[in-house]
Amino acid sequence: MECMRRIGIVGTGFLAKGFVMALEEQKDLIVSKVLTRTSIQERTDFPRQDLLTNSVDELIDNSDLIVECSGDVIHATDIVDKVLSASLAVVTMNSELQVTTGSYFVGRGFITEAEGDQPGCLAALRENVVQMGFRPLVYGNIKGFLNHHPTRAEMEFWARKQNLSLEQVTSFTDGTKIQFEQALVANGLGAGIAVPGLLGIASEDVNTGAQALADRAKSLGYPISDYILSPKSPPGIFIVAEHDERQKSYLRYYKMGDGPYYILLRNFHLGHLEIARTIRSVLNGGGVFLNNTENPAISVAAVAKRPLDPGDIIRRGIGSFDVRGIAVRIADNPDHVPIGLLANALIRRHIEPEQQINFDDVEIPESLALHAWRETGQKV
């Protein structure tokens, strides 16, 4: 009889709920415990309330592998540290964690991003296209809508409509989420960025925007991680690549066009439904699928959305109405504050809208996440 492997989960939000239900259909994987910071008795909305625990030790003792999908950088950093210290592997669906503190854990234990979100899907597509001889120029994400300054009323409406948290909807809408995703892609797949905040080329279709990104990558002389803003295109990912000139007639026959740039599109990503494949790979001895690497080049800096004054408190940076995140080169911005570190942070100096926040501008409470970033930054 096949052995059931016990999967622990960190987080009880939208993604975690879906993942718990998805694993009910699997014959070789079973959810053992789900870590939450909320009151277990009050979580009648959770599909398996009986699996909830407030104890990290109970989570660890009852799991063969941990899936981290809390969406909270500070909390997740503490939990991942304890899990890796117990010699358990961690699979994340949390690009915010990976980009902010993930590099600190490289070499301290096994941590990898999963397939499902755009970074994991791009990593999987890259593996396929490179094996076919393509040379990637662009690792592209497709975004349908962007508003750097949404109102609270708008975000509350969409949070209710989509059954997501207010913070999630806001970070998706103001672009912070896609900046994290493409920063992880850049670090993990050995690409760069074209400009701070990414190009985000507006395009009626994938081909036009993808070609424009490829032109920029070619002029820069290195592959780039970026996105197109294309409301009519599918919610997927793409790679633009070159190939051996001798394959041109073959690729034309395969309806790939005349080159020199070839667009390889995956027109969907299915989030939690794809995590199981990464889990099985890890449990069967597979290596790291995607991480932020030990020496990342790209971070996501905090930029003010509104005037910030001394004494203001930023309770949470990601998904707030105070700041948004933009991808930046760490070497060019050594004093920037990663938006993932902003939690109960005290503003020291006046900051204008669209101004990047530096460490001298803010007082950030001590945490393992802050320590992890300092250690990572010293290596850059």
C-alpha positions as a Python dict, from the first residue, in 0.01 Angstrom:
ca = {
    (1, 'M'): (0, 0, 0),
    (2, 'E'): (139, 342, -98),
    (3, 'C'): (264, 551, 194),
    (4, 'M'): (74, 873, 258),
    (5, 'R'): (304, 1173, 304),
    (6, 'R'): (199, 1430, 560),
    (7, 'I'): (184, 1790, 437),
    (8, 'G'): (172, 2076, 687),
    (9, 'I'): (48, 2416, 578),
    (10, 'V'): (128, 2764, 706),
    (11, 'G'): (-157, 3005, 643),
    (12, 'T'): (-536, 2988, 631),
    (13, 'G'): (-624, 3235, 356),
    (14, 'F'): (-768, 3200, 7),
    (15, 'L'): (-483, 2989, -130),
    (16, 'A'): (-451, 2763, 175),
    (17, 'K'): (-823, 2685, 172),
    (18, 'G'): (-810, 2585, -192),
    (19, 'F'): (-498, 2376, -137),
    (20, 'V'): (-655, 2182, 152),
    (21, 'M'): (-952, 2093, -67),
    (22, 'A'): (-725, 2003, -361),
    (23, 'L'): (-522, 1755, -155),
    (24, 'E'): (-839, 1572, -58),
    (25, 'E'): (-833, 1436, -413),
    (26, 'Q'): (-474, 1307, -389),
    (27, 'K'): (-399, 947, -293),
    (28, 'D'): (-39, 993, -182),
    (29, 'L'): (-55, 1329, 2),
    (30, 'I'): (-256, 1424, 308),
    (31, 'V'): (-286, 1753, 496),
    (32, 'S'): (-174, 1685, 853),
    (33, 'K'): (-187, 2025, 1026),
    (34, 'V'): (-255, 2386, 929),
    (35, 'L'): (-90, 2664, 1129),
    (36, 'T'): (-301, 2970, 1201),
    (37, 'R'): (-266, 3275, 1424),
    (38, 'T'): (-642, 3319, 1439),
    (39, 'S'): (-885, 3167, 1689),
    (40, 'I'): (-947, 2807, 1587),
    (41, 'Q'): (-1299, 2811, 1731),
    (42, 'E'): (-1392, 3108, 1515),
    (43, 'R'): (-1260, 2963, 1188),
    (44, 'T'): (-1581, 2798, 1077),
    (45, 'D'): (-1502, 2920, 725),
    (46, 'F'): (-1202, 2687, 695),
    (47, 'P'): (-1273, 2361, 506),
    (48, 'R'): (-1097, 2143, 769),
    (49, 'Q'): (-1128, 2322, 1101),
    (50, 'D'): (-1015, 2003, 1277),
    (51, 'L'): (-667, 2038, 1123),
    (52, 'L'): (-601, 2387, 1256),
    (53, 'T'): (-334, 2448, 1518),
    (54, 'N'): (-176, 2751, 1683),
    (55, 'S'): (139, 2552, 1766),
    (56, 'V'): (442, 2555, 1540),
    (57, 'D'): (579, 2252, 1723),
    (58, 'E'): (260, 2056, 1657),
    (59, 'L'): (280, 2150, 1291),
    (60, 'I'): (640, 2030, 1267),
    (61, 'D'): (586, 1709, 1465),
    (62, 'N'): (302, 1601, 1237),
    (63, 'S'): (451, 1685, 897),
    (64, 'D'): (693, 1541, 642),
    (65, 'L'): (704, 1866, 442),
    (66, 'I'): (573, 2218, 497),
    (67, 'V'): (396, 2440, 245),
    (68, 'E'): (425, 2810, 337),
    (69, 'C'): (151, 3029, 187),
    (70, 'S'): (70, 3283, 457),
    (71, 'G'): (156, 3593, 253),
    (72, 'D'): (315, 3752, 563),
    (73, 'V'): (690, 3808, 535),
    (74, 'I'): (769, 3871, 903),
    (75, 'H'): (562, 3579, 1034),
    (76, 'A'): (668, 3342, 757),
    (77, 'T'): (1037, 3413, 815),
    (78, 'D'): (1006, 3308, 1180),
    (79, 'I'): (816, 2990, 1089),
    (80, 'V'): (1049, 2889, 805),
    (81, 'D'): (1348, 2930, 1036),
    (82, 'K'): (1194, 2689, 1288),
    (83, 'V'): (1090, 2440, 1021),
    (84, 'L'): (1433, 2431, 858),
    (85, 'S'): (1593, 2393, 1202),
    (86, 'A'): (1382, 2078, 1236),
    (87, 'S'): (1528, 1951, 906),
    (88, 'L'): (1200, 1962, 716),
    (89, 'A'): (1179, 2084, 356),
    (90, 'V'): (978, 2399, 281),
    (91, 'V'): (782, 2461, -38),
    (92, 'T'): (658, 2819, -69),
    (93, 'M'): (389, 2994, -264),
    (94, 'N'): (513, 3327, -136),
    (95, 'S'): (728, 3540, -366),
    (96, 'E'): (719, 3818, -105),
    (97, 'L'): (897, 3593, 144),
    (98, 'Q'): (1142, 3463, -114),
    (99, 'V'): (1250, 3808, -235),
    (100, 'T'): (1270, 3966, 111),
    (101, 'T'): (1429, 3694, 325),
    (102, 'G'): (1449, 3378, 115),
    (103, 'S'): (1818, 3423, 35),
    (104, 'Y'): (1900, 3407, 406),
    (105, 'F'): (1776, 3047, 412),
    (106, 'V'): (1968, 2928, 106),
    (107, 'G'): (2227, 2687, 245),
    (108, 'R'): (2048, 2661, 580),
    (109, 'G'): (1799, 2403, 462),
    (110, 'F'): (1576, 2307, 171),
    (111, 'I'): (1344, 2585, 53),
    (112, 'T'): (1194, 2620, -292),
    (113, 'E'): (913, 2808, -460),
    (114, 'A'): (639, 2590, -609),
    (115, 'E'): (485, 2576, -951),
    (116, 'G'): (150, 2749, -973),
    (117, 'D'): (212, 3121, -943),
    (118, 'Q'): (383, 3303, -1229),
    (119, 'P'): (744, 3259, -1104),
    (120, 'G'): (707, 2883, -1076),
    (121, 'C'): (532, 2859, -1411),
    (122, 'L'): (810, 3060, -1575),
    (123, 'A'): (1074, 2835, -1416),
    (124, 'A'): (895, 2527, -1553),
    (125, 'L'): (857, 2680, -1899),
    (126, 'R'): (1223, 2785, -1899),
    (127, 'E'): (1334, 2430, -1821),
    (128, 'N'): (1138, 2307, -2120),
    (129, 'V'): (1245, 2571, -2373),
    (130, 'V'): (1615, 2558, -2276),
    (131, 'Q'): (1614, 2182, -2328),
    (132, 'M'): (1485, 2250, -2679),
    (133, 'G'): (1779, 2478, -2751),
    (134, 'F'): (1609, 2815, -2711),
    (135, 'R'): (1800, 3106, -2555),
    (136, 'P'): (1563, 3314, -2339),
    (137, 'L'): (1563, 3693, -2373),
    (138, 'V'): (1248, 3777, -2177),
    (139, 'Y'): (1072, 3611, -1884),
    (140, 'G'): (732, 3770, -1918),
    (141, 'N'): (423, 3803, -1700),
    (142, 'I'): (82, 3908, -1832),
    (143, 'K'): (-112, 4158, -1622),
    (144, 'G'): (-464, 4266, -1708),
    (145, 'F'): (-511, 4570, -1484),
    (146, 'L'): (-298, 4818, -1291),
    (147, 'N'): (-376, 5118, -1071),
    (148, 'H'): (-95, 5249, -853),
    (149, 'H'): (-337, 5445, -632),
    (150, 'P'): (-663, 5255, -583),
    (151, 'T'): (-906, 5385, -324),
    (152, 'R'): (-999, 5192, -13),
    (153, 'A'): (-1364, 5177, -125),
    (154, 'E'): (-1263, 5022, -458),
    (155, 'M'): (-1041, 4765, -292),
    (156, 'E'): (-1301, 4673, -28),
    (157, 'F'): (-1553, 4612, -307),
    (158, 'W'): (-1319, 4383, -500),
    (159, 'A'): (-1203, 4204, -186),
    (160, 'R'): (-1563, 4109, -110),
    (161, 'K'): (-1637, 4018, -471),
    (162, 'Q'): (-1329, 3795, -513),
    (163, 'N'): (-1327, 3656, -157),
    (164, 'L'): (-973, 3781, -101),
    (165, 'S'): (-819, 3987, 177),
    (166, 'L'): (-806, 4364, 136),
    (167, 'E'): (-424, 4349, 141),
    (168, 'Q'): (-413, 4087, -135),
    (169, 'V'): (-642, 4277, -368),
    (170, 'T'): (-456, 4602, -307),
    (171, 'S'): (-111, 4452, -373),
    (172, 'F'): (-239, 4290, -692),
    (173, 'T'): (-397, 4615, -811),
    (174, 'D'): (-117, 4860, -728),
    (175, 'G'): (145, 4637, -892),
    (176, 'T'): (337, 4532, -581),
    (177, 'K'): (261, 4164, -636),
    (178, 'I'): (389, 4155, -993),
    (179, 'Q'): (705, 4342, -890),
    (180, 'F'): (774, 4065, -636),
    (181, 'E'): (700, 3792, -886),
    (182, 'Q'): (934, 3932, -1149),
    (183, 'A'): (1206, 4010, -893),
    (184, 'L'): (1202, 3643, -788),
    (185, 'V'): (1213, 3538, -1153),
    (186, 'A'): (1510, 3769, -1219),
    (187, 'N'): (1706, 3640, -919),
    (188, 'G'): (1614, 3276, -958),
    (189, 'L'): (1656, 3246, -1335),
    (190, 'G'): (1960, 3469, -1378),
    (191, 'A'): (1796, 3765, -1548),
    (192, 'G'): (1804, 4139, -1487),
    (193, 'I'): (1553, 4422, -1502),
    (194, 'A'): (1546, 4697, -1762),
    (195, 'V'): (1447, 4984, -1533),
    (196, 'P'): (1339, 5033, -1170),
    (197, 'G'): (973, 4937, -1146),
    (198, 'L'): (996, 4735, -1469),
    (199, 'L'): (880, 4843, -1814),
    (200, 'G'): (528, 4701, -1800),
    (201, 'I'): (461, 4766, -2169),
    (202, 'A'): (96, 4828, -2254),
    (203, 'S'): (-8, 4608, -2543),
    (204, 'E'): (-324, 4496, -2723),
    (205, 'D'): (-186, 4144, -2755),
    (206, 'V'): (95, 3926, -2622),
    (207, 'N'): (299, 3922, -2941),
    (208, 'T'): (334, 4299, -2976),
    (209, 'G'): (432, 4355, -2613),
    (210, 'A'): (660, 4051, -2602),
    (211, 'Q'): (848, 4164, -2914),
    (212, 'A'): (899, 4511, -2764),
    (213, 'L'): (1043, 4360, -2446),
    (214, 'A'): (1272, 4138, -2653),
    (215, 'D'): (1403, 4442, -2841),
    (216, 'R'): (1488, 4608, -2508),
    (217, 'A'): (1657, 4295, -2373),
    (218, 'K'): (1863, 4262, -2690),
    (219, 'S'): (1977, 4625, -2665),
    (220, 'L'): (2073, 4576, -2299),
    (221, 'G'): (2267, 4261, -2374),
    (222, 'Y'): (2110, 4041, -2106),
    (223, 'P'): (1780, 3860, -2042),
    (224, 'I'): (1518, 4061, -1855),
    (225, 'S'): (1227, 3980, -1626),
    (226, 'D'): (928, 4204, -1695),
    (227, 'Y'): (559, 4213, -1785),
    (228, 'I'): (307, 4342, -2032),
    (229, 'L'): (-17, 4521, -1944),
    (230, 'S'): (-272, 4361, -2173),
    (231, 'P'): (-636, 4341, -2058),
    (232, 'K'): (-744, 4128, -2354),
    (233, 'S'): (-467, 3866, -2316),
    (234, 'P'): (-489, 3545, -2109),
    (235, 'P'): (-366, 3546, -1746),
    (236, 'G'): (-52, 3350, -1817),
    (237, 'I'): (320, 3383, -1873),
    (238, 'F'): (556, 3375, -2169),
    (239, 'I'): (920, 3350, -2268),
    (240, 'V'): (1069, 3528, -2568),
    (241, 'A'): (1375, 3346, -2696),
    (242, 'E'): (1619, 3313, -2983),
    (243, 'H'): (1728, 2991, -3152),
    (244, 'D'): (1993, 2858, -3388),
    (245, 'E'): (1947, 3022, -3729),
    (246, 'R'): (1962, 2676, -3890),
    (247, 'Q'): (1632, 2591, -3718),
    (248, 'K'): (1451, 2887, -3875),
    (249, 'S'): (1270, 2690, -4147),
    (250, 'Y'): (1167, 2424, -3897),
    (251, 'L'): (1028, 2680, -3652),
    (252, 'R'): (843, 2850, -3938),
    (253, 'Y'): (689, 2513, -4025),
    (254, 'Y'): (585, 2470, -3661),
    (255, 'K'): (396, 2804, -3685),
    (256, 'M'): (643, 2988, -3460),
    (257, 'G'): (698, 3270, -3711),
    (258, 'D'): (1006, 3392, -3891),
    (259, 'G'): (1209, 3492, -3586),
    (260, 'P'): (1454, 3608, -3475),
    (261, 'Y'): (1240, 3618, -3159),
    (262, 'Y'): (1013, 3327, -3075),
    (263, 'I'): (731, 3361, -2823),
    (264, 'L'): (650, 3059, -2611),
    (265, 'L'): (323, 3120, -2426),
    (266, 'R'): (156, 2940, -2141),
    (267, 'N'): (-189, 3094, -2126),
    (268, 'F'): (-281, 2994, -1769),
    (269, 'H'): (-149, 2946, -1417),
    (270, 'L'): (-352, 2755, -1161),
    (271, 'G'): (-196, 2846, -829),
    (272, 'H'): (-264, 2593, -554),
    (273, 'L'): (-369, 2319, -799),
    (274, 'E'): (-10, 2293, -924),
    (275, 'I'): (171, 2279, -588),
    (276, 'A'): (140, 1900, -556),
    (277, 'R'): (376, 1843, -847),
    (278, 'T'): (653, 2038, -673),
    (279, 'I'): (584, 1858, -345),
    (280, 'R'): (618, 1518, -508),
    (281, 'S'): (943, 1622, -675),
    (282, 'V'): (1089, 1734, -341),
    (283, 'L'): (973, 1421, -155),
    (284, 'N'): (1125, 1205, -428),
    (285, 'G'): (1465, 1369, -391),
    (286, 'G'): (1441, 1639, -654),
    (287, 'G'): (1647, 1954, -618),
    (288, 'V'): (1545, 2314, -564),
    (289, 'F'): (1297, 2418, -830),
    (290, 'L'): (1325, 2795, -783),
    (291, 'N'): (1463, 3017, -508),
    (292, 'N'): (1593, 3370, -466),
    (293, 'T'): (1958, 3251, -473),
    (294, 'E'): (2221, 3323, -210),
    (295, 'N'): (2330, 3647, -376),
    (296, 'P'): (2024, 3822, -524),
    (297, 'A'): (2060, 4125, -749),
    (298, 'I'): (1699, 4249, -735),
    (299, 'S'): (1482, 4360, -443),
    (300, 'V'): (1141, 4525, -408),
    (301, 'A'): (1170, 4871, -255),
    (302, 'A'): (897, 5066, -77),
    (303, 'V'): (770, 5383, -248),
    (304, 'A'): (527, 5621, -77),
    (305, 'K'): (174, 5640, -214),
    (306, 'R'): (85, 5946, -7),
    (307, 'P'): (268, 6209, 200),
    (308, 'L'): (417, 6042, 507),
    (309, 'D'): (508, 6250, 812),
    (310, 'P'): (724, 6190, 1120),
    (311, 'G'): (526, 5986, 1369),
    (312, 'D'): (316, 5803, 1110),
    (313, 'I'): (300, 5427, 1157),
    (314, 'I'): (296, 5184, 866),
    (315, 'R'): (119, 4881, 1008),
    (316, 'R'): (181, 4671, 698),
    (317, 'G'): (359, 4773, 381),
    (318, 'I'): (246, 4515, 126),
    (319, 'G'): (-112, 4579, 23),
    (320, 'S'): (-142, 4907, 212),
    (321, 'F'): (-258, 5254, 113),
    (322, 'D'): (70, 5401, 243),
    (323, 'V'): (326, 5241, 12),
    (324, 'R'): (368, 5018, -290),
    (325, 'G'): (664, 4813, -411),
    (326, 'I'): (892, 4850, -713),
    (327, 'A'): (1169, 4618, -831),
    (328, 'V'): (1515, 4776, -801),
    (329, 'R'): (1876, 4673, -838),
    (330, 'I'): (2019, 4627, -491),
    (331, 'A'): (2364, 4750, -594),
    (332, 'D'): (2214, 5079, -717),
    (333, 'N'): (1991, 5122, -410),
    (334, 'P'): (2189, 4996, -110),
    (335, 'D'): (1985, 5197, 143),
    (336, 'H'): (1637, 5114, 16),
    (337, 'V'): (1382, 4961, 253),
    (338, 'P'): (1234, 4637, 119),
    (339, 'I'): (859, 4678, 140),
    (340, 'G'): (830, 4332, 296),
    (341, 'L'): (1002, 4462, 611),
    (342, 'L'): (750, 4738, 673),
    (343, 'A'): (537, 4618, 964),
    (344, 'N'): (460, 4853, 1255),
    (345, 'A'): (729, 5084, 1119),
    (346, 'L'): (768, 5441, 1246),
    (347, 'I'): (829, 5720, 994),
    (348, 'R'): (1114, 5950, 1102),
    (349, 'R'): (1123, 6203, 816),
    (350, 'H'): (874, 6363, 580),
    (351, 'I'): (838, 6157, 262),
    (352, 'E'): (672, 6282, -54),
    (353, 'P'): (445, 6065, -273),
    (354, 'E'): (644, 5847, -515),
    (355, 'Q'): (959, 5894, -305),
    (356, 'Q'): (1155, 5577, -234),
    (357, 'I'): (1189, 5503, 137),
    (358, 'N'): (1538, 5449, 277),
    (359, 'F'): (1645, 5309, 613),
    (360, 'D'): (1722, 5659, 748),
    (361, 'D'): (1359, 5754, 686),
    (362, 'V'): (1200, 5490, 907),
    (363, 'E'): (1239, 5296, 1231),
    (364, 'I'): (1173, 4925, 1179),
    (365, 'P'): (1121, 4690, 1476),
    (366, 'E'): (1385, 4424, 1521),
    (367, 'S'): (1290, 4086, 1379),
    (368, 'L'): (1452, 3782, 1222),
    (369, 'A'): (1333, 3915, 886),
    (370, 'L'): (1524, 4240, 938),
    (371, 'H'): (1833, 4046, 1047),
    (372, 'A'): (1800, 3821, 742),
    (373, 'W'): (1784, 4120, 507),
    (374, 'R'): (2088, 4282, 667),
    (375, 'E'): (2286, 3962, 623),
    (376, 'T'): (2171, 3926, 262),
    (377, 'G'): (2252, 4289, 182),
    (378, 'Q'): (2605, 4254, 313),
    (379, 'K'): (2675, 3994, 43),
    (380, 'V'): (2568, 4216, -245),
}
